[in-house]
């Protein structure tokens, strides 16, 4: 019995180590309570079954029943460039792929001198923007809190972007398109919620019938420079999502860079494989230099 208990402790410690327990701080997005009454039933939990827990040979941790949304700040361990990104994991607005599309992305951002702000937004949710605005409110609040704490956290408030995966990529696009949205139960704020750049990785729900961009996420002049990654053989969030959205960005004269790979499927995150798509992080780092988020100073989005 003692041996089993020790084994359980070891497993828990391994999972925590994989989730990056050395993070600087975790803050509630709504310390005085969520703008809307919580519909979550049951405690926060990992719904992953043993059958689908392994991705690329690694344990995958998912989170659902998030009734108290948070942000967790991961500062770079070495040189701090001053740039930062909010990270929105995916999971169909039902769960969050918290390590493969969250903490592991923070590891990459830290490695290139950026602060990672990992957002645990409310899930499960019925629908998404515009029918459901709760996760947009969480995204806005996370961006505003990051800007409010920018000096304290060693962040340049004019170099804060967003990275989203799958449903989280849809949420990133919604935030970039509607940063000024005013929730009816949210106090007005003078702090800007607009991202300075967005990285949209295998997104869902961006296009409607005929491959045209959905009206709810149609780019406007305020949408920031955009980097898109997609696998052609993604049969969960089809390639048409990024093709239609990229065309809409081009039509709106928003600086955008699109990378479509033959293979990769869906939900690959940043884990290494034998496929070229695994190297998208290196391409993204170059793009961050191009738009002056990293490297030589300049106006963000102006190569």
C-alpha positions as CSV (number, residue, x, y, z in Angstrom):
1,X,0.0,0.0,0.0
2,X,2.8,2.4,0.9
3,X,4.5,1.6,-2.4
4,X,1.3,2.3,-4.3
5,X,1.0,5.7,-2.6
6,X,4.6,6.6,-3.4
7,X,3.9,5.6,-7.0
8,X,0.9,7.9,-7.1
9,X,2.9,10.8,-5.7
10,X,5.6,10.2,-8.4
11,X,3.0,10.2,-11.2
12,X,1.4,13.4,-9.9
13,X,4.8,15.1,-9.6
14,X,5.7,14.0,-13.2
15,X,2.4,15.6,-14.5
16,X,3.0,18.8,-12.5
17,X,6.6,19.0,-13.8
18,X,5.2,18.7,-17.4
19,X,2.8,21.5,-16.7
20,X,5.5,23.9,-15.5
21,X,5.0,24.3,-11.8
22,X,7.7,27.0,-11.7
23,X,5.4,29.6,-13.2
24,X,5.6,33.0,-11.6
25,X,1.9,33.6,-10.8
26,X,-1.7,32.6,-11.5
27,X,-4.5,35.2,-11.3
28,X,-8.2,34.9,-11.4
29,X,-9.7,36.8,-14.4
30,X,-12.7,37.7,-12.4
31,X,-11.7,37.9,-8.7
32,X,-15.1,39.4,-7.8
33,X,-17.0,36.7,-9.7
34,X,-17.7,35.9,-13.4
35,X,-19.9,38.4,-15.3
36,X,-22.5,35.6,-15.9
37,X,-23.6,32.9,-13.5
38,X,-21.6,29.7,-13.9
39,X,-23.3,26.8,-15.7
40,X,-20.5,24.4,-14.8
41,X,-21.6,21.2,-13.0
42,X,-18.9,19.5,-11.0
43,X,-15.3,20.2,-10.1
44,X,-12.5,21.1,-12.6
45,X,-11.1,17.9,-14.0
46,X,-9.2,16.1,-16.8
47,X,-11.7,14.3,-19.0
48,X,-9.0,12.5,-21.0
49,X,-9.4,8.7,-21.3
50,X,-6.5,6.3,-21.2
51,X,-7.3,5.5,-24.9
52,X,-6.5,9.0,-26.2
53,X,-4.1,10.3,-23.6
54,X,-0.9,9.8,-25.6
55,X,-0.1,12.3,-28.4
56,X,3.3,11.9,-30.1
57,X,4.4,9.6,-27.4
58,X,3.7,12.0,-24.6
59,X,1.0,12.4,-21.9
60,X,-1.7,14.8,-22.9
61,X,-3.4,16.8,-20.1
62,X,-6.9,18.3,-20.7
63,X,-9.0,20.5,-18.5
64,X,-12.8,21.0,-18.3
65,X,-15.4,22.3,-15.9
66,X,-13.5,25.6,-15.7
67,X,-15.8,27.8,-13.7
68,X,-13.1,30.1,-12.4
69,X,-11.1,31.3,-15.4
70,X,-7.4,32.3,-14.8
71,X,-4.3,33.5,-16.5
72,X,-0.9,32.1,-15.6
73,X,2.3,34.1,-16.3
74,X,5.4,32.2,-17.5
75,X,8.3,34.7,-17.7
76,X,11.3,33.8,-19.9
77,X,14.1,32.2,-17.9
78,X,16.9,33.9,-19.8
79,X,16.9,37.1,-21.8
80,X,13.6,38.9,-21.8
81,X,12.8,40.6,-25.2
82,X,9.8,42.4,-23.6
83,X,7.4,40.7,-26.0
84,X,4.5,38.5,-24.8
85,X,1.7,36.4,-26.1
86,X,-1.5,35.2,-24.6
87,X,-2.1,31.5,-25.4
88,X,-5.6,30.0,-25.9
89,X,-5.6,26.2,-25.9
90,X,-8.2,24.4,-28.1
91,X,-10.8,21.8,-27.3
92,X,-14.0,22.6,-29.1
93,X,-15.1,25.0,-26.3
94,X,-15.7,21.9,-24.3
95,X,-12.3,21.2,-22.8
96,X,-8.8,22.8,-23.0
97,X,-5.7,20.9,-24.3
98,X,-3.8,22.4,-21.5
99,X,-0.3,21.1,-22.1
100,X,0.1,20.3,-25.8
101,X,-1.5,23.6,-26.8
102,X,-0.7,25.5,-23.6
103,X,2.3,24.9,-21.3
104,X,4.4,23.4,-24.1
105,X,3.8,26.6,-26.2
106,X,4.9,28.6,-23.1
107,X,8.2,26.6,-23.1
108,X,8.7,27.7,-26.8
109,X,7.9,31.3,-26.1
110,X,10.2,31.4,-23.1
111,X,13.0,29.9,-25.3
112,X,12.8,32.8,-27.7
113,X,12.7,35.4,-24.9
114,X,9.0,36.0,-24.7
115,X,6.6,36.0,-21.7
116,X,3.8,33.5,-22.0
117,X,0.4,34.3,-20.5
118,X,-1.6,31.0,-20.5
119,X,-5.3,31.6,-20.4
120,X,-7.7,29.1,-18.9
121,X,-11.0,30.3,-20.2
122,X,-14.5,29.1,-19.3
123,X,-15.4,25.6,-20.6
124,X,-17.6,23.8,-21.4
125,X,-19.6,26.4,-23.2
126,X,-22.7,26.0,-25.4
127,X,-21.8,27.7,-28.6
128,X,-19.4,30.5,-29.2
129,X,-19.3,34.1,-30.4
130,X,-21.7,35.7,-31.4
131,X,-24.2,33.4,-29.8
132,X,-22.1,33.0,-26.6
133,X,-19.8,35.9,-25.5
134,X,-18.4,34.5,-22.3
135,X,-15.1,33.3,-23.7
136,X,-14.6,36.5,-25.6
137,X,-15.1,38.3,-22.3
138,X,-12.4,36.1,-20.7
139,X,-10.1,36.8,-23.6
140,X,-10.6,40.5,-23.3
141,X,-10.1,40.5,-19.6
142,X,-6.9,38.5,-19.9
143,X,-5.4,41.0,-22.4
144,X,-6.4,44.0,-20.3
145,X,-4.9,42.4,-17.2
146,X,-1.7,41.7,-19.0
147,X,-1.4,45.3,-20.2
148,X,-2.3,46.6,-16.7
149,X,0.5,44.5,-15.2
150,X,3.0,45.0,-18.1
151,X,5.6,47.0,-16.2
152,X,5.4,44.6,-13.3
153,X,5.8,41.6,-15.5
154,X,8.6,43.0,-17.7
155,X,6.3,43.3,-20.8
156,X,6.1,46.0,-23.5
157,X,2.4,46.8,-23.6
158,X,2.7,47.5,-27.4
159,X,4.1,44.0,-28.2
160,X,1.5,41.7,-26.8
161,X,-0.1,39.2,-29.1
162,X,-2.2,36.1,-29.0
163,X,-1.7,32.5,-30.1
164,X,-4.7,30.1,-30.4
165,X,-5.2,26.5,-31.4
166,X,-8.3,25.0,-32.9
167,X,-11.2,26.5,-30.9
168,X,-8.6,28.7,-29.2
169,X,-7.6,29.9,-32.6
170,X,-11.2,30.9,-33.3
171,X,-11.2,32.7,-30.0
172,X,-8.0,34.6,-30.9
173,X,-9.6,35.7,-34.2
174,X,-12.8,36.8,-32.4
175,X,-10.7,38.8,-29.9
176,X,-8.7,40.4,-32.7
177,X,-11.9,41.3,-34.6
178,X,-13.9,42.5,-31.6
179,X,-11.5,43.9,-29.0
180,X,-13.9,46.7,-28.2
181,X,-16.9,44.4,-27.5
182,X,-18.8,45.5,-24.4
183,X,-20.3,42.7,-22.3
184,X,-23.5,43.8,-20.7
185,X,-22.3,42.5,-17.3
186,X,-18.7,43.8,-17.6
187,X,-17.6,47.2,-16.4
188,X,-16.3,49.4,-19.1
189,X,-12.5,49.7,-19.3
190,X,-10.1,52.2,-20.9
191,X,-7.5,49.4,-21.3
192,X,-7.1,48.3,-24.9
193,X,-7.9,44.6,-25.5
194,X,-6.6,44.5,-29.1
195,X,-3.7,42.1,-29.7
196,X,-0.6,43.5,-31.5
197,X,-0.3,40.3,-33.5
198,X,-2.1,37.0,-33.8
199,X,-1.0,33.4,-34.6
200,X,-3.9,31.3,-35.7
201,X,-3.1,27.5,-35.7
202,X,-5.5,25.0,-37.3
203,X,-8.6,27.2,-36.5
204,X,-12.3,26.2,-36.6
205,X,-15.5,28.1,-37.5
206,X,-13.9,30.8,-39.6
207,X,-15.7,30.2,-42.8
208,X,-19.3,29.6,-43.8
209,X,-21.1,28.3,-46.9
210,X,-19.1,28.6,-50.1
211,X,-15.8,29.0,-48.3
212,X,-16.4,32.7,-47.5
213,X,-15.3,34.0,-44.2
214,X,-18.0,34.0,-41.5
215,X,-19.4,37.5,-41.0
216,X,-18.8,37.3,-37.2
217,X,-15.0,37.1,-37.8
218,X,-14.7,39.2,-41.1
219,X,-11.4,41.2,-40.8
220,X,-11.6,44.9,-40.2
221,X,-8.9,47.5,-40.3
222,X,-8.0,46.9,-36.6
223,X,-7.1,43.2,-37.1
224,X,-3.3,42.9,-36.4
225,X,-0.7,41.1,-38.5
226,X,-1.6,37.4,-38.7
227,X,0.4,34.2,-39.0
228,X,-1.6,31.0,-40.0
229,X,-0.6,27.3,-39.8
230,X,-2.7,24.5,-41.2
231,X,-2.3,20.8,-42.4
232,X,-4.1,20.0,-45.6
233,X,-5.1,16.7,-44.2
234,X,-6.8,18.2,-41.1
235,X,-10.3,16.6,-41.2
236,X,-11.4,18.2,-38.0
237,X,-10.8,21.9,-38.8
238,X,-10.6,21.8,-42.6
239,X,-8.0,23.7,-44.7
240,X,-10.8,25.8,-46.2
241,X,-11.0,27.7,-42.8
242,X,-7.6,29.2,-43.3
243,X,-7.8,29.7,-47.0
244,X,-11.0,31.7,-46.8
245,X,-9.8,33.7,-43.8
246,X,-6.4,34.4,-45.5
247,X,-8.2,35.7,-48.6
248,X,-10.4,38.0,-46.4
249,X,-7.2,39.3,-44.6
250,X,-5.7,40.0,-48.0
251,X,-8.8,41.8,-49.1
252,X,-8.8,43.9,-45.9
253,X,-5.1,44.7,-46.5
254,X,-4.0,43.1,-43.2
255,X,-0.4,41.8,-43.3
256,X,-0.7,38.0,-43.2
257,X,1.5,34.9,-43.7
258,X,-0.1,31.5,-44.4
259,X,1.7,28.1,-44.1
260,X,-0.2,25.0,-45.4
261,X,1.6,21.7,-45.0
262,X,0.6,18.4,-46.7
263,X,0.5,16.3,-43.5
264,X,0.0,17.0,-39.8
265,X,-3.7,16.3,-39.1
266,X,-5.2,18.2,-36.2
267,X,-4.0,18.9,-32.7
268,X,-0.3,18.5,-33.3
269,X,0.7,21.5,-31.1
270,X,4.4,22.0,-31.1
271,X,5.5,18.4,-30.5
272,X,8.3,17.1,-32.6
273,X,7.6,14.5,-35.3
274,X,9.2,13.5,-38.6
275,X,6.9,15.8,-40.5
276,X,7.9,19.3,-41.7
277,X,4.9,20.9,-40.0
278,X,6.7,20.2,-36.6
279,X,9.1,23.1,-37.5
280,X,6.4,25.8,-37.8
281,X,7.7,27.4,-34.5
282,X,11.0,28.3,-36.2
283,X,9.1,29.8,-39.1
284,X,7.0,31.7,-36.7
285,X,10.0,33.1,-34.8
286,X,11.3,34.5,-38.1
287,X,7.9,36.1,-38.8
288,X,8.0,37.7,-35.3
289,X,11.3,39.3,-36.3
290,X,9.8,40.4,-39.6
291,X,7.0,42.3,-37.9
292,X,9.3,43.8,-35.2
293,X,7.9,41.9,-32.2
294,X,11.4,40.4,-31.8
295,X,14.8,41.7,-32.8
296,X,15.4,45.2,-34.3
297,X,12.9,47.8,-33.0
298,X,10.3,49.1,-35.3
299,X,6.5,49.6,-35.6
300,X,4.8,46.2,-35.1
301,X,3.4,44.9,-38.3
302,X,5.6,47.1,-40.5
303,X,8.5,45.0,-42.0
